[in-house]
Amino acid sequence: MSDNHTFPQSKHDHDACVADALDKADLVCAQRGVRLTPQRRRILEIVWASHKPIGAYDVLGILNCNGGRSAPMTVYRALDFLMEQGLVHRLASLNAFLGCAHPHEQHNSYFLICQQCNQAAELEDTSIQKAILTSTKSTGFTVQSQLVEIQGLCQDCRPKS
């Protein structure tokens, strides 16, 4: 991705994105002493197959497309593990999963979701986090988790003027 584009360009090296994500996952899991089994690794690879969020049943369909016999619980358990390790995010509005761009560091992201091409981008802005904490602190509310999703049109899908 170039610095001035939030979403990947059509000609970016997506195989490199997937390979990088899998390498980071191997490193993160090794550092944490947890196992990235072949099944979990394959599911992570499926999630990273595009920059579009993917549902659990779509993952299952891909796993089983060549005669596999994975059960839905297998996929859900693997996705739960991948989320616990910070390797994927669940986008609640879509009930779908997206690979995490920064699995090696603790962070609070927000997501831009294109309503036309369905790509999603993970961004981070500490001012959003500060605003959430400031406003919730004044109410006595304790934040336990947060997910900010913004839907609109990416630079390639928005009407050109």
N, C-alpha and C positions, 0 to 999 in steps of 0.2 A: 504494500500500500504506500502511496506517496503521502507526504506530510499534509498536503492540502485536500486530501480526500478521506472522509470518514469511512466510507464503504469501499470495498476492494474494487479496483478497476477491472474491466472485463478481461484484460490481457495479463492480469497478475499471475504469478506462478502458484497456483492453488496446491499443487502437489507439495511444494515447499511449506505451505501453511500447515498441511496435515502432518507432514514429517516433523516439523518443528513442534507442533502440539503434542505428538506422541513422544518425542524426545523429552520435552518438558515434563510430561506425565510420568515417564520412567524415572526421571530425576527426583521429582516431588515425592513419588511413592517410596523410592529408595531412601530418601532423607527422612521420611516419616516412619519407616519400618513397616509399611503396609504393602500388600501384594496387588499388583496390577496384573490380574490373571489374563490369559489369552482372551477369554470371553469379555471381560471388562475393557480390555484394550481394543477389541473389535468394535464394541459398542461406542467407545470414544471415537474411533475412526469413522464410524457411520455418522455420529453427531457432527464431526468436522468435515464431512463430505461436501458440504456447501456452507455458505455463510447465511443460510436460512435456518431458522429454528425448526426442529423436527419433533414430532410427537412420538410417544413411547410405542404406540401401535405401528407407526411407520417404521421405527427402528426394528420392531419385531418382524414386520413384513420383509424387510431387507435381509435380516438374519435368516429367515426361513425361505427365501426365494429360490435357493438351490437345493431344496429338499430337507432343509434343517428342521429341527423339531423343538426349538426353544419355546418355552412357555412365557406368558406375560409376566409372571412373577420374577423370572430370571432377568428380564429386561429392567423391571422396576427396581430390583435389588441392585443391579449394576449401576443404574442411574443414581440411586440413593448413595452408593459408594462414591461415585464420581462427583456428586454434589458435595458430600462430606469432605472430600479432599480438595474441593475448590477447582476441579477440572472442568465442570460444566455449571451453567446457571439454568434455572427453570424460569421461564417467562410465564408468569401467571395468566396474563391476558390471553395468551395463545395456548396455554397448557402444553408447552413445548420446551425443548432444551436447546441450548446454544453453548458451544465450546467457549471456555474462559481463556481470554488472551493473556492473563497474568496469574497463572495458577501458583506461582512460586512466592507470591506476596499477598498479605492481607490487604483487602481493598473494598471500598464501597463503590460499585459501579452504577451507572444508569444506562438505559438502553434506548436506542433509536430504532424503530421498527418501520420499514417502508411498507405502506399499505398496498402498493402496487406490485412490486417485485418480490416482496416478502423477505428481503434481506434484513438482517439486524446487525447493529454495531454496538459494541461495548465501549463506553467512555467513562472517564472519571473526572470529577470536579469537586475539589474539597469544599468549595463554597456551598454546594448543594447539601453536603453532609452537615456543614456548620449550621445552615439555615434550618434543617430538620431538627438537629439537636437543640438549637436555641428555642425554636417554637414549641417543641415538646417539653422541654425543661420548664418553661413558664406555666405549663398546665399540670405539671407533676407526673406526666406520663413518662414511662421508661421504655425506650426503644429496644426491642429485642431482635428485630430484623426489619429490613427495609428493602423495597424493590420499586424503583422508579422506571416506568416505561413510557416512552413518548412515541406516539404514532403519527406518521405523516408521510411525506414523499422524499426519497433520496434525491441527490443531485442529478442522477440519470433519469429519474421518472417524473420529476416535477416539470410542469410546462415551461418551455423556453420562451423568454420574452424577446 
